[in-house]
Amino acid sequence: MNEKEDDDLTSESSQSNPSAPMASAPLVYSEDGTVAWNEMWDTFCVLASEGGPPLCGKFLAVPTNVDAASKEYYQVAAEIIRGIHLTSGLEASQAKPGWLAVKSQHAPQARWMSERIVQENIQSYAEKELFFVPINSTYTLENEIKNIIAVVAKTAHYWHEHVLDEVKTTMAWEARIVGFWQSWNRPKKK
């Protein structure tokens, strides 16, 4: 089966089966030969958390054998960081081996985005205003790199365009209350 037939089947299966992974967008290149991440998508399908298809069919987790010192690892990191910035405006950086950290405006946004990214079948977690996505030197442009960039773009779009301000305010207050409660419950120094 060729790629075109495979894409057609994925597209049809996504339409008939809402839990099937979404069809893949083709890579678009700039004049300088780099991927034009900011020109690939002009719309996004519904988040998996809202009933849409997950971005990835198979769960993308942090691999157990990460060669964070390799040239390929740095190239993959640089491309994902560039793509995240072009598509979402968010800043990302290398974190501990196997992870990229993406900076949100605040902890509630990071938590919300991380939870939605997991529902799109990509491993993620949040700490304070950062959420984390996996990275490995074996990731390719056509697969894992594109999927990670697309899911961050998709969730950032939904956070900014579809999450009601009232929900964001509620999440911010919840974070403040939890922070206050945690500081109040710390053992007092004698």
C-alpha positions in Angstrom: 0.0 0.0 0.0 1.4 3.4 -0.9 1.3 6.5 1.4 -1.6 8.1 -0.5 -3.8 5.0 0.0 -2.8 4.9 3.6 -3.7 8.6 4.1 -7.0 8.0 2.4 -7.8 5.0 4.7 -6.8 7.0 7.8 -9.0 9.9 6.7 -12.0 7.6 6.0 -11.5 5.7 9.3 -11.4 9.0 11.2 -14.7 10.0 9.6 -16.5 6.7 10.3 -14.8 6.0 13.6 -14.4 9.1 15.9 -11.9 7.3 18.1 -9.5 6.6 15.1 -6.4 8.8 14.9 -6.7 11.9 12.7 -5.3 11.9 9.2 -1.8 13.3 8.8 -1.2 16.7 7.1 1.6 16.7 4.5 4.9 18.5 5.3 5.2 22.0 3.8 8.7 23.4 3.1 10.0 27.0 3.1 12.2 28.3 0.3 15.2 27.7 2.5 14.3 24.0 2.7 13.2 24.0 6.4 9.7 22.8 7.3 7.2 25.7 7.3 5.4 24.5 10.5 3.4 27.8 10.7 2.0 27.2 7.2 0.8 23.6 7.5 -2.4 23.9 9.4 -5.2 26.5 9.0 -7.7 24.6 11.0 -7.6 22.0 13.8 -10.0 19.2 14.4 -11.7 18.8 17.8 -9.6 17.8 20.7 -9.9 14.2 21.8 -11.1 15.4 25.2 -14.0 17.0 23.4 -14.9 14.0 21.3 -12.5 14.4 18.4 -10.0 11.8 17.2 -6.7 11.6 19.0 -3.7 13.0 17.0 -1.7 9.8 17.3 -2.9 6.2 16.9 -0.2 4.7 19.1 0.8 6.3 22.4 4.1 8.2 22.0 6.0 7.8 25.3 9.4 8.8 26.4 11.8 6.0 25.4 13.8 4.2 28.0 17.1 4.5 26.0 17.6 8.2 25.3 21.0 9.4 23.9 20.7 13.0 24.9 24.4 13.7 24.0 24.1 12.8 20.3 24.1 15.2 17.4 20.7 13.8 16.3 19.1 14.4 19.7 20.1 18.1 19.5 18.8 18.3 15.9 15.4 16.8 16.8 15.2 19.1 19.9 16.0 22.2 17.8 13.3 21.3 15.2 10.6 20.6 17.7 11.5 23.8 19.6 11.4 25.8 16.3 8.1 24.2 15.3 6.4 24.8 18.7 7.4 28.4 18.6 6.2 28.9 14.9 2.8 27.2 15.5 1.9 28.3 19.0 4.2 31.2 20.0 5.3 29.2 23.1 8.9 28.9 24.1 10.4 25.4 24.6 13.8 24.2 25.8 15.6 21.0 26.5 14.9 19.6 30.0 16.0 16.4 31.5 16.9 13.6 29.0 13.9 12.5 27.0 11.9 15.7 27.6 11.4 19.1 26.3 9.9 21.8 28.6 7.3 24.2 27.1 6.6 27.4 29.0 3.0 28.4 29.5 1.6 31.7 30.9 0.8 30.0 34.3 0.4 26.6 36.0 -3.3 26.1 35.2 -2.6 26.5 31.5 0.3 24.1 31.7 -1.8 21.5 33.5 -4.7 21.9 31.1 -2.5 21.5 28.1 -0.6 18.6 29.5 -3.8 16.7 30.2 -5.1 17.3 26.7 -1.8 16.3 25.1 -2.0 12.9 27.0 -5.6 12.4 25.6 -4.1 13.0 22.1 -1.8 9.9 22.8 1.4 11.8 23.6 3.0 11.4 27.0 3.1 14.7 28.9 3.2 16.1 32.5 3.2 19.5 34.0 5.2 21.3 36.7 4.4 24.8 37.7 4.1 26.9 34.4 5.9 24.2 32.3 4.5 21.2 30.5 6.7 18.5 29.1 6.7 16.5 25.8 8.9 13.6 24.8 12.0 13.7 22.6 14.4 11.2 21.2 17.2 11.1 18.6 15.2 8.5 16.6 12.2 10.8 16.0 11.6 11.7 12.3 10.1 14.8 10.7 7.2 12.8 9.1 6.2 11.1 12.3 7.0 12.0 15.9 8.4 15.5 15.4 5.3 16.5 13.3 3.0 14.8 15.8 4.5 16.6 18.8 4.4 20.0 17.1 0.9 19.5 15.9 -0.5 18.5 19.3 1.1 21.5 21.0 -0.3 23.8 18.2 -3.7 22.2 18.5 -3.9 22.4 22.3 -2.5 26.0 22.4 -5.1 27.0 19.8 -7.9 25.5 21.9 -6.6 27.1 25.1 -6.5 30.5 23.5 -9.6 30.3 21.2 -12.1 28.0 22.8 -11.6 27.7 26.6 -13.9 30.3 28.2 -12.3 33.1 30.3 -14.5 32.0 33.2 -13.0 28.5 33.1 -9.5 30.0 33.0 -10.3 32.3 35.9 -11.7 29.3 37.9 -8.6 27.3 37.2 -6.3 30.2 38.3 -8.3 30.6 41.6 -8.2 26.8 42.2 -4.4 26.9 41.8 -4.1 29.8 44.3 -6.3 28.0 46.8 -4.3 24.8 46.5 -1.0 26.7 46.8 -2.3 28.5 49.9 -3.5 25.2 51.4 -0.2 23.5 50.8 1.8 26.4 52.4 -0.6 26.5 55.3 -0.3 22.7 55.9 3.5 22.6 55.8 5.1 21.5 59.1 6.1 24.6 61.1 9.8 24.9 62.0 10.4 25.0 65.7 
